[in-house]
């Protein structure tokens, strides 16, 4: 028997051995481990298809859409709530609002298009018949 590593206690212990099981009460069921079955599928895809899928997840166009949409809201609130004394300054605010609204529509359209293209490509790969895209 090896002595305990604790210097303050005078108990001895068996290192590396399991304690004897205590008497179990009747009706005791030990826990069971259930492992769900899994399916593992390998798909061969081209580099262009992988780029299409990856581009849909983190779209720069959607980020730029968010920035432009926020600018449109900010400019619109400024035009409607602040009295702008100069007609030239008012025209600059209005033109800036229109330009950023057009940019927001452009980036939103491109972002949604990239996302839809990625979803279509992923669906084709899952069906098992990916179309080959030539670079």
N, C-alpha and C positions, 0 to 999 in steps of 0.2 A: 504494500500500500504506500502510495506517495503522500507526502504531507501537503497540506493546503498552502497555496501561495499567499494567503492572507496572513500577515504577521500578527495581527491583533487577536485572531481567533485561534482556538486550540482544537479546531475540528479537523479531522482527517477526511480525505476524499479520494475516490478512485478516478484518476485522470484517464480519459480515453475509454471509459466503460459507461454503458447506459445503466440507469437505475432499474431495479427490478420493477416490473409493472405491478401497480397496486390492484387489489381485487376490485373488479368492475361491478357496479350494481347491475341487477337484472334489467333487461330492456335497453341497455346501452348499445347504440349503433355507432361504430366509428365513422368519421367523415369519409366520404368517397370523392375521388377526383374524376371529373368528367372532362374529357378533352374533345372539343367539337371537331368534326372532320373538316378538312380544308381542301381546296382545289387549287392547284398551281398550274398556270398556263403561261407558256412562253410565246411571245409574238415577235416576229422578225419585221422590223420596220426600217425604212430608209432614214437617212439623216435629215432630208427635207421634211418628211412626215413628223419626225421628232421635233424639228424646229417649229413646225406649225402648231403642234400641241403645246410646246413650251411657251410660244408667243401668246397663246390665249390666256394663260394663267396670270401673267404679269404684264399687262398691256400699258405701254407708255401713253398711248392715245387716251385711255380712260383717265389717266392721271392728269393729262393736259386738259381734258374735258372738265374735270373737277375744278381745276384752277380757273379756267375761263368762265365756267358757270358761276363761281364765286365772285369773279370780277364783274360779271353782268349784274348780279344782284346788288353788289356794292355801288356800282355806277348808277343803276336805276334808282336806288334809295337816295343817293346824293342828288340826282336830278329832281326827284319829286319832293324832297323835304327841305333842301337848302335853296335859299334865294341867291341866284347867280346874277350879279349886276351887269356883267358884260355879255353882249350877244355873242361875241367871239368865244368866250369861255364856255357859254352854254352850248354853242355848236361843237366845241371840242369834246364836251362831255357826251353829247348825243352821238357824235360820230364814233367815239371810243366805245360806247355801249353797243352800237350796231356792229362794229368790227369784232368785238369780243363775243357777241352773240353768234355771229357767223363762224368764228373760230370754234366756239363751243359746239355748234351743230356739226362742223366738219370733224372734229376730234371724237365726238360722240358716235357719229356714223361709222368712222373708221374703227373705233374700239369695239363697237357691237359687231361689225363685220369680222374682225379678227377673232372675237370670242365665238361667234357662230361657226366660222371655218374650223376652229380648233375642236368644237364639239362634234361637227360632222366627221372630221378626220378620226377622232377617237371612236365614234360609233362605227365607222368602217373597219377600224382595226379590231374592235370587239366582235364584229360579225365574222371576221376572218378573211375578208377580201379587200385589203387595202389597195387603193389605186396607187400606181407608181407615179411620182412626180419627178419630172426630169429637171435638173437644175439649169 
